[in-house]
Amino acid sequence: MSHLLVTGASGFFGGVLKRRLLREGHTVVNIDLEPDEDSLPGLTSIQGDLRDAALLQRTFAEHRFDAVYHVAAQLAHGMKMDEHLLWTSNVDATRLLAETARNAGIRPFVFVSTNCLWASNLGHPVQEDRDIPAPIELYGKSKLAAEQLLQDFTTDLDVVIIRCPTIMDAGRLGLLAILYEFIDDHKTVWVVGDGSNRYQFIYAEDLATACIQAASYGKSDLFHIGSDDVKSMRQVYEAVIQTSGSKSKVRSLPKAPTIAAMMAAHKLRVSPLGPYHYKMIAESFVFDTTRIKQRLNWKPTLTNEEMLLRAYDYYAKNRAEIANRTNVSTHRKPASMGVIRLLKWIS
């Protein structure tokens, strides 16, 4: 049995990882800005800011951790964003956490990063060593900066960085809740362009497996992770609609004018979709997962359509309760539609 720190474990994926570790018999400490709704045997929850050096020093003095899982992050979703909070939470807090772990003599340090390090279709599965990150918005830039600063700690820490695409499972909401609402209300589900673009997801439990394996890897490394057999977005949406019994249809919006409208809506702050979204909404993006399969003996268990169906089913069964959520993390409540609601009215 190990004693483990999971940052951001009040959130969606942090919560999945936290509960998985507890089920496997470990004890877990969660540090998160948001309150932890879980009260489980073996869990200690601390509501606090990872930028608080005194808090981290006190926590590490009181607990002898066997590994650190750094999952917490400030996202850029929404029509209003505190840029200073996002940068300091994602970059400065990561440095402080790594310094505190190093001073405490803890080596395993698993950092969950993102595919938002790119915002274009590279035309091939993206590899760790071949493809240089080029983020275009603050969230991606902050995650890349965090990755880069962690390289300075690889002598004293076993830093394993896992870059993941959109994390999916029952309970994943945020921007995806907009899609679920369209399907649940039998509205047209729109794709930009012909919908032939392929965009990879990762099942939350599969990512949790990779994080657990990474903590015992014994050295530093960088891995890309994601699902196999990635179908087009049109195919994925149609599979969920058909299986769920929704009367929705998938239809296309013209690419150039739609993206222009998305850009304008973002500048006017009337849309939850930012630069990454309008850059990638009609593009393909898939990670090459050869390295993680070979070095960690990891493999995915669910396809994109299976993941999205699980997430939609959860939404459909809990829609009334979900609508009333407030004091929870971004991915555990629906994003505001903003101007997208106009599209729903005419769908």
C-alpha positions as a Markdown table, in Angstrom:
| # | Residue | x | y | z |
|---|---|---|---|---|
| 1 | Met | 0.0 | 0.0 | 0.0 |
| 2 | Ser | 1.3 | 3.4 | -1.0 |
| 3 | His | 0.5 | 6.9 | 0.3 |
| 4 | Leu | 0.0 | 9.2 | -2.7 |
| 5 | Leu | -0.6 | 12.9 | -3.5 |
| 6 | Val | -3.1 | 13.6 | -6.3 |
| 7 | Thr | -3.5 | 17.3 | -7.1 |
| 8 | Gly | -6.8 | 18.4 | -8.6 |
| 9 | Ala | -8.6 | 15.3 | -7.3 |
| 10 | Ser | -11.9 | 17.2 | -6.7 |
| 11 | Gly | -12.1 | 17.5 | -10.5 |
| 12 | Phe | -13.2 | 15.1 | -13.2 |
| 13 | Phe | -10.1 | 13.1 | -14.1 |
| 14 | Gly | -8.4 | 13.7 | -10.7 |
| 15 | Gly | -11.4 | 12.2 | -9.1 |
| 16 | Val | -11.3 | 9.2 | -11.4 |
| 17 | Leu | -7.6 | 8.6 | -10.5 |
| 18 | Lys | -8.2 | 9.3 | -6.8 |
| 19 | Arg | -11.0 | 6.7 | -6.5 |
| 20 | Arg | -9.0 | 4.2 | -8.6 |
| 21 | Leu | -6.1 | 4.4 | -6.2 |
| 22 | Leu | -8.3 | 4.1 | -3.2 |
| 23 | Arg | -10.0 | 1.0 | -4.7 |
| 24 | Glu | -6.6 | -0.5 | -5.1 |
| 25 | Gly | -5.9 | -0.1 | -1.4 |
| 26 | His | -3.7 | 3.0 | -1.4 |
| 27 | Thr | -4.2 | 6.1 | 0.7 |
| 28 | Val | -4.6 | 9.4 | -1.0 |
| 29 | Val | -4.2 | 13.1 | -0.2 |
| 30 | Asn | -6.0 | 15.5 | -2.5 |
| 31 | Ile | -5.1 | 19.2 | -2.8 |
| 32 | Asp | -7.6 | 21.2 | -4.8 |
| 33 | Leu | -9.1 | 24.7 | -5.0 |
| 34 | Glu | -12.5 | 23.2 | -5.2 |
| 35 | Pro | -14.1 | 21.3 | -2.3 |
| 36 | Asp | -14.0 | 17.5 | -2.5 |
| 37 | Glu | -17.4 | 15.9 | -2.6 |
| 38 | Asp | -15.9 | 12.5 | -1.8 |
| 39 | Ser | -15.6 | 11.3 | 1.8 |
| 40 | Leu | -13.9 | 7.9 | 1.5 |
| 41 | Pro | -11.8 | 5.7 | 3.7 |
| 42 | Gly | -8.1 | 6.4 | 3.1 |
| 43 | Leu | -8.8 | 9.9 | 1.7 |
| 44 | Thr | -7.5 | 13.2 | 3.1 |
| 45 | Ser | -8.9 | 16.2 | 1.2 |
| 46 | Ile | -7.2 | 19.6 | 1.5 |
| 47 | Gln | -8.9 | 22.6 | 0.0 |
| 48 | Gly | -6.1 | 25.0 | -0.9 |
| 49 | Asp | -4.0 | 26.7 | -3.5 |
| 50 | Leu | -0.9 | 24.9 | -5.0 |
| 51 | Arg | 0.8 | 28.2 | -5.3 |
| 52 | Asp | 0.8 | 28.4 | -1.5 |
| 53 | Ala | 4.4 | 27.4 | -0.5 |
| 54 | Ala | 3.5 | 27.2 | 3.2 |
| 55 | Leu | 0.6 | 24.8 | 2.5 |
| 56 | Leu | 2.8 | 22.5 | 0.4 |
| 57 | Gln | 5.6 | 22.5 | 2.9 |
| 58 | Arg | 3.1 | 21.7 | 5.7 |
| 59 | Thr | 1.4 | 18.9 | 3.7 |
| 60 | Phe | 4.7 | 17.3 | 2.7 |
| 61 | Ala | 5.9 | 17.5 | 6.3 |
| 62 | Glu | 2.8 | 15.8 | 7.6 |
| 63 | His | 2.7 | 13.1 | 4.9 |
| 64 | Arg | 5.4 | 10.8 | 3.6 |
| 65 | Phe | 4.3 | 10.4 | 0.0 |
| 66 | Asp | 5.4 | 7.6 | -2.2 |
| 67 | Ala | 4.5 | 9.4 | -5.5 |
| 68 | Val | 3.0 | 12.6 | -6.7 |
| 69 | Tyr | 0.3 | 12.7 | -9.4 |
| 70 | His | 0.0 | 16.3 | -10.7 |
| 71 | Val | -3.4 | 16.5 | -12.4 |
| 72 | Ala | -4.6 | 20.0 | -11.3 |
| 73 | Ala | -4.8 | 22.7 | -14.0 |
| 74 | Gln | -6.6 | 25.9 | -14.7 |
| 75 | Leu | -8.5 | 25.7 | -18.0 |
| 76 | Ala | -9.2 | 28.5 | -20.5 |
| 77 | His | -12.9 | 27.5 | -21.1 |
| 78 | Gly | -15.5 | 30.1 | -20.8 |
| 79 | Met | -16.1 | 33.7 | -22.0 |
| 80 | Lys | -14.1 | 35.2 | -19.1 |
| 81 | Met | -10.6 | 34.2 | -18.2 |
| 82 | Asp | -8.1 | 35.3 | -15.5 |
| 83 | Glu | -4.9 | 35.0 | -17.5 |
| 84 | His | -2.7 | 35.6 | -14.5 |
| 85 | Leu | -4.5 | 32.9 | -12.5 |
| 86 | Leu | -4.2 | 30.4 | -15.3 |
| 87 | Trp | -0.5 | 31.0 | -15.9 |
| 88 | Thr | 0.6 | 31.0 | -12.3 |
| 89 | Ser | -1.6 | 28.0 | -11.4 |
| 90 | Asn | -0.3 | 25.9 | -14.3 |
| 91 | Val | 3.3 | 27.0 | -14.3 |
| 92 | Asp | 4.4 | 28.5 | -11.0 |
| 93 | Ala | 2.4 | 25.9 | -9.0 |
| 94 | Thr | 4.0 | 23.1 | -11.0 |
| 95 | Arg | 7.5 | 24.4 | -10.2 |
| 96 | Leu | 6.7 | 24.8 | -6.5 |
| 97 | Leu | 5.2 | 21.3 | -6.3 |
| 98 | Ala | 8.3 | 19.8 | -8.0 |
| 99 | Glu | 10.6 | 21.7 | -5.7 |
| 100 | Thr | 8.7 | 20.5 | -2.7 |
| 101 | Ala | 8.7 | 16.9 | -3.8 |
| 102 | Arg | 12.5 | 17.1 | -4.5 |
| 103 | Asn | 13.2 | 18.6 | -1.1 |
| 104 | Ala | 11.1 | 15.8 | 0.5 |
| 105 | Gly | 13.1 | 13.1 | -1.4 |
| 106 | Ile | 10.1 | 11.8 | -3.4 |
| 107 | Arg | 11.1 | 10.6 | -6.9 |
| 108 | Pro | 8.0 | 9.5 | -8.8 |
| 109 | Phe | 6.3 | 12.6 | -10.3 |
| 110 | Val | 3.6 | 12.0 | -12.9 |
| 111 | Phe | 2.4 | 15.1 | -14.8 |
| 112 | Val | -0.7 | 15.1 | -17.0 |
| 113 | Ser | -0.3 | 17.3 | -20.0 |
| 114 | Thr | -2.4 | 17.9 | -23.1 |
| 115 | Asn | -2.7 | 17.8 | -26.9 |
| 116 | Cys | -3.4 | 21.5 | -26.8 |
| 117 | Leu | 0.3 | 21.9 | -27.4 |
| 118 | Trp | -0.7 | 21.9 | -31.1 |
| 119 | Ala | -3.5 | 23.6 | -32.9 |
| 120 | Ser | -3.2 | 22.3 | -36.4 |
| 121 | Asn | -3.5 | 19.1 | -38.4 |
| 122 | Leu | 0.0 | 17.8 | -38.8 |
| 123 | Gly | -1.1 | 15.2 | -41.3 |
| 124 | His | 0.2 | 12.2 | -39.4 |
| 125 | Pro | 0.0 | 10.7 | -35.9 |
| 126 | Val | 1.9 | 13.0 | -33.6 |
| 127 | Gln | 5.1 | 11.6 | -32.1 |
| 128 | Glu | 7.0 | 12.6 | -29.0 |
| 129 | Asp | 10.4 | 13.2 | -30.6 |
| 130 | Arg | 9.5 | 14.2 | -34.1 |
| 131 | Asp | 6.8 | 16.8 | -33.7 |
| 132 | Ile | 7.7 | 20.1 | -31.9 |
| 133 | Pro | 4.8 | 21.7 | -29.9 |
| 134 | Ala | 3.4 | 25.0 | -31.2 |
| 135 | Pro | 0.6 | 26.1 | -28.9 |
| 136 | Ile | -1.5 | 29.1 | -29.9 |
| 137 | Glu | -3.4 | 30.0 | -26.8 |
| 138 | Leu | -2.6 | 30.5 | -23.1 |
| 139 | Tyr | -3.6 | 27.1 | -21.8 |
| 140 | Gly | -1.4 | 25.2 | -24.2 |
| 141 | Lys | 1.5 | 27.6 | -23.7 |
| 142 | Ser | 1.2 | 27.2 | -19.9 |
| 143 | Lys | 1.2 | 23.4 | -20.1 |
| 144 | Leu | 4.3 | 23.5 | -22.4 |
| 145 | Ala | 6.0 | 25.9 | -20.0 |
| 146 | Ala | 5.3 | 23.4 | -17.2 |
| 147 | Glu | 6.7 | 20.5 | -19.2 |
| 148 | Gln | 9.8 | 22.5 | -19.9 |
| 149 | Leu | 10.5 | 23.5 | -16.3 |
| 150 | Leu | 10.1 | 19.9 | -15.2 |
| 151 | Gln | 13.1 | 19.0 | -17.3 |
| 152 | Asp | 15.2 | 20.8 | -14.8 |
| 153 | Phe | 14.1 | 18.3 | -12.1 |
| 154 | Thr | 14.7 | 15.0 | -13.9 |
| 155 | Thr | 18.0 | 14.4 | -12.1 |
| 156 | Asp | 16.2 | 14.3 | -8.7 |
| 157 | Leu | 12.7 | 13.3 | -9.8 |
| 158 | Asp | 11.4 | 10.5 | -12.1 |
| 159 | Val | 9.3 | 12.9 | -14.1 |
| 160 | Val | 6.8 | 11.1 | -16.4 |
| 161 | Ile | 4.8 | 13.5 | -18.6 |
| 162 | Ile | 1.7 | 12.1 | -20.2 |
| 163 | Arg | 0.2 | 14.2 | -23.0 |
| 164 | Cys | -3.5 | 13.3 | -23.4 |
| 165 | Pro | -6.3 | 14.3 | -25.8 |
| 166 | Thr | -9.9 | 14.9 | -24.5 |
| 167 | Ile | -10.5 | 12.8 | -21.5 |
| 168 | Met | -13.8 | 11.0 | -21.6 |
| 169 | Asp | -16.0 | 8.9 | -19.3 |
| 170 | Ala | -19.4 | 9.1 | -17.5 |
| 171 | Gly | -19.5 | 12.5 | -15.8 |
| 172 | Arg | -17.3 | 14.4 | -18.2 |
| 173 | Leu | -19.2 | 17.6 | -19.0 |
| 174 | Gly | -17.8 | 21.1 | -19.7 |
| 175 | Leu | -18.1 | 22.0 | -23.4 |
| 176 | Leu | -19.2 | 18.5 | -24.3 |
| 177 | Ala | -22.4 | 19.0 | -22.3 |
| 178 | Ile | -23.5 | 21.3 | -25.2 |
| 179 | Leu | -23.2 | 18.3 | -27.6 |
| 180 | Tyr | -25.1 | 16.1 | -25.1 |
| 181 | Glu | -27.9 | 18.7 | -24.8 |
| 182 | Phe | -28.4 | 18.8 | -28.6 |
| 183 | Ile | -28.6 | 15.0 | -28.8 |
| 184 | Asp | -30.9 | 14.7 | -25.7 |
| 185 | Asp | -33.3 | 17.4 | -27.2 |
| 186 | His | -33.2 | 15.7 | -30.7 |
| 187 | Lys | -31.6 | 18.8 | -32.3 |
| 188 | Thr | -29.4 | 18.8 | -35.3 |
| 189 | Val | -25.7 | 18.0 | -34.4 |
| 190 | Trp | -23.6 | 20.2 | -36.5 |
| 191 | Val | -20.1 | 19.4 | -37.8 |
| 192 | Val | -17.9 | 22.0 | -39.5 |
| 193 | Gly | -17.0 | 20.9 | -43.0 |
| 194 | Asp | -18.0 | 17.3 | -44.0 |
| 195 | Gly | -17.2 | 15.8 | -40.6 |
| 196 | Ser | -14.5 | 13.5 | -41.9 |
| 197 | Asn | -11.9 | 14.8 | -39.5 |
| 198 | Arg | -10.6 | 12.3 | -36.9 |
| 199 | Tyr | -10.0 | 13.6 | -33.3 |
| 200 | Gln | -8.8 | 11.2 | -30.7 |
| 201 | Phe | -10.1 | 10.8 | -27.1 |
| 202 | Ile | -8.8 | 8.9 | -24.1 |
| 203 | Tyr | -10.9 | 6.9 | -21.7 |
| 204 | Ala | -10.4 | 8.2 | -18.1 |
| 205 | Glu | -9.8 | 4.8 | -16.7 |
| 206 | Asp | -7.2 | 4.1 | -19.4 |
| 207 | Leu | -5.4 | 7.3 | -18.5 |
| 208 | Ala | -5.5 | 6.4 | -14.8 |
| 209 | Thr | -3.9 | 3.0 | -15.7 |
| 210 | Ala | -1.1 | 4.8 | -17.5 |
| 211 | Cys | -0.6 | 7.2 | -14.6 |
| 212 | Ile | -0.3 | 4.3 | -12.1 |
| 213 | Gln | 2.1 | 2.4 | -14.4 |
| 214 | Ala | 4.2 | 5.6 | -14.9 |
| 215 | Ala | 4.6 | 6.1 | -11.1 |
| 216 | Ser | 6.5 | 2.8 | -10.9 |
| 217 | Tyr | 8.4 | 3.3 | -14.2 |
| 218 | Gly | 11.6 | 4.3 | -12.4 |
| 219 | Lys | 12.9 | 7.0 | -14.7 |
| 220 | Ser | 11.8 | 10.1 | -16.6 |
| 221 | Asp | 10.0 | 10.0 | -19.9 |
| 222 | Leu | 7.4 | 11.6 | -22.2 |
| 223 | Phe | 4.4 | 9.7 | -23.5 |
| 224 | His | 1.5 | 10.4 | -25.9 |
| 225 | Ile | -1.7 | 8.5 | -25.1 |
| 226 | Gly | -5.1 | 8.1 | -26.8 |
| 227 | Ser | -7.6 | 5.7 | -28.2 |
| 228 | Asp | -7.1 | 3.3 | -31.1 |
| 229 | Asp | -9.3 | 2.9 | -34.2 |
| 230 | Val | -10.2 | 6.6 | -34.3 |
| 231 | Lys | -13.2 | 7.1 | -36.6 |
| 232 | Ser | -14.4 | 10.4 | -38.1 |
| 233 | Met | -16.4 | 12.8 | -35.9 |
| 234 | Arg | -19.4 | 12.3 | -38.1 |
| 235 | Gln | -19.2 | 8.5 | -37.6 |
| 236 | Val | -18.7 | 8.9 | -33.8 |
| 237 | Tyr | -21.7 | 11.3 | -33.4 |
| 238 | Glu | -23.9 | 9.1 | -35.6 |
| 239 | Ala | -23.0 | 6.0 | -33.5 |
| 240 | Val | -24.0 | 7.8 | -30.3 |
| 241 | Ile | -27.2 | 9.1 | -31.8 |
| 242 | Gln | -28.3 | 5.8 | -33.1 |
| 243 | Thr | -27.5 | 3.8 | -30.0 |
| 244 | Ser | -29.1 | 6.4 | -27.7 |
| 245 | Gly | -32.3 | 6.5 | -29.7 |
| 246 | Ser | -32.1 | 10.2 | -30.3 |
| 247 | Lys | -33.8 | 11.6 | -33.4 |
| 248 | Ser | -30.9 | 14.0 | -34.0 |
| 249 | Lys | -29.3 | 14.1 | -37.4 |
| 250 | Val | -25.7 | 15.1 | -38.2 |
| 251 | Arg | -25.5 | 17.9 | -40.7 |
| 252 | Ser | -22.6 | 20.1 | -42.0 |
| 253 | Leu | -21.9 | 23.8 | -41.7 |
| 254 | Pro | -19.7 | 25.4 | -44.3 |
| 255 | Lys | -16.1 | 25.5 | -43.0 |
| 256 | Ala | -14.7 | 29.0 | -43.8 |
| 257 | Pro | -17.7 | 31.2 | -42.8 |
| 258 | Thr | -18.4 | 29.1 | -39.7 |
| 259 | Ile | -14.8 | 29.4 | -38.5 |
| 260 | Ala | -14.9 | 33.2 | -39.2 |
| 261 | Ala | -18.1 | 33.4 | -37.1 |
| 262 | Met | -16.5 | 31.5 | -34.3 |
| 263 | Met | -13.5 | 33.8 | -34.3 |
| 264 | Ala | -15.8 | 36.9 | -34.2 |
| 265 | Ala | -17.8 | 35.4 | -31.3 |
| 266 | His | -14.7 | 34.7 | -29.3 |
| 267 | Lys | -13.5 | 38.3 | -29.8 |
| 268 | Leu | -16.8 | 39.5 | -28.6 |
| 269 | Arg | -16.7 | 37.1 | -25.6 |
| 270 | Val | -20.1 | 35.6 | -26.4 |
| 271 | Ser | -18.9 | 32.1 | -27.1 |
| 272 | Pro | -17.2 | 29.5 | -24.8 |
| 273 | Leu | -15.1 | 28.3 | -27.7 |
| 274 | Gly | -11.6 | 29.8 | -28.0 |
| 275 | Pro | -8.7 | 29.9 | -30.5 |
| 276 | Tyr | -7.9 | 26.2 | -30.0 |
| 277 | His | -11.4 | 25.2 | -30.8 |
| 278 | Tyr | -11.9 | 27.2 | -33.9 |
| 279 | Lys | -8.5 | 26.1 | -35.2 |
| 280 | Met | -9.2 | 22.4 | -34.6 |
| 281 | Ile | -13.0 | 22.0 | -35.0 |
| 282 | Ala | -12.7 | 20.7 | -38.5 |
| 283 | Glu | -9.2 | 19.3 | -38.3 |
| 284 | Ser | -7.8 | 15.8 | -37.5 |
| 285 | Phe | -5.5 | 15.2 | -34.6 |
| 286 | Val | -4.3 | 11.8 | -33.4 |
| 287 | Phe | -1.3 | 10.9 | -31.2 |
| 288 | Asp | 1.0 | 8.1 | -32.1 |
| 289 | Thr | 0.8 | 5.8 | -29.0 |
| 290 | Thr | 3.6 | 3.4 | -30.0 |
| 291 | Arg | 6.0 | 4.5 | -27.3 |
| 292 | Ile | 3.6 | 4.2 | -24.3 |
| 293 | Lys | 2.5 | 0.8 | -25.5 |
| 294 | Gln | 6.0 | -0.5 | -25.8 |
| 295 | Arg | 7.6 | 1.1 | -22.7 |
| 296 | Leu | 4.7 | 0.9 | -20.2 |
| 297 | Asn | 2.9 | -2.1 | -21.8 |
| 298 | Trp | -0.2 | 0.0 | -21.8 |
| 299 | Lys | -3.1 | -0.3 | -24.2 |
| 300 | Pro | -6.5 | 1.4 | -24.5 |
| 301 | Thr | -9.8 | -0.4 | -23.8 |
| 302 | Leu | -12.5 | 1.8 | -25.3 |
| 303 | Thr | -13.1 | 3.5 | -28.7 |
| 304 | Asn | -14.2 | 7.1 | -29.1 |
| 305 | Glu | -17.8 | 6.2 | -29.8 |
| 306 | Glu | -17.9 | 3.9 | -26.7 |
| 307 | Met | -16.5 | 6.7 | -24.5 |
| 308 | Leu | -18.8 | 9.3 | -25.8 |
| 309 | Leu | -21.9 | 7.1 | -25.4 |
| 310 | Arg | -21.0 | 6.5 | -21.7 |
| 311 | Ala | -20.6 | 10.2 | -21.2 |
| 312 | Tyr | -23.9 | 11.0 | -23.0 |
| 313 | Asp | -25.8 | 8.3 | -21.0 |
| 314 | Tyr | -24.6 | 9.8 | -17.8 |
| 315 | Tyr | -25.8 | 13.3 | -18.9 |
| 316 | Ala | -29.2 | 12.1 | -20.0 |
| 317 | Lys | -29.8 | 10.2 | -16.7 |
| 318 | Asn | -28.7 | 13.1 | -14.5 |
| 319 | Arg | -29.5 | 16.2 | -16.5 |
| 320 | Ala | -31.7 | 17.9 | -13.9 |
| 321 | Glu | -29.1 | 17.5 | -11.2 |
| 322 | Ile | -26.3 | 18.5 | -13.5 |
| 323 | Ala | -28.1 | 21.8 | -14.4 |
| 324 | Asn | -27.9 | 22.8 | -10.7 |
| 325 | Arg | -24.2 | 22.3 | -10.2 |
| 326 | Thr | -22.2 | 25.3 | -9.3 |
| 327 | Asn | -19.2 | 24.9 | -6.9 |
| 328 | Val | -17.5 | 22.1 | -8.9 |
| 329 | Ser | -14.6 | 22.0 | -11.4 |
| 330 | Thr | -15.0 | 23.0 | -15.0 |
| 331 | His | -15.4 | 19.5 | -16.5 |
| 332 | Arg | -18.0 | 18.5 | -13.9 |
| 333 | Lys | -20.6 | 21.1 | -14.8 |
| 334 | Pro | -22.0 | 22.2 | -18.2 |
| 335 | Ala | -20.2 | 25.1 | -20.0 |
| 336 | Ser | -22.4 | 28.1 | -20.8 |
| 337 | Met | -23.5 | 27.9 | -24.4 |
| 338 | Gly | -23.4 | 31.7 | -25.1 |
| 339 | Val | -24.2 | 32.4 | -28.7 |
| 340 | Ile | -24.3 | 28.7 | -29.5 |
| 341 | Arg | -27.8 | 28.6 | -28.1 |
| 342 | Leu | -28.9 | 30.5 | -31.2 |
| 343 | Leu | -27.7 | 27.6 | -33.2 |
| 344 | Lys | -29.8 | 25.2 | -31.1 |
| 345 | Trp | -32.9 | 27.3 | -31.6 |
| 346 | Ile | -32.7 | 26.9 | -35.4 |
| 347 | Ser | -31.6 | 23.3 | -35.3 |
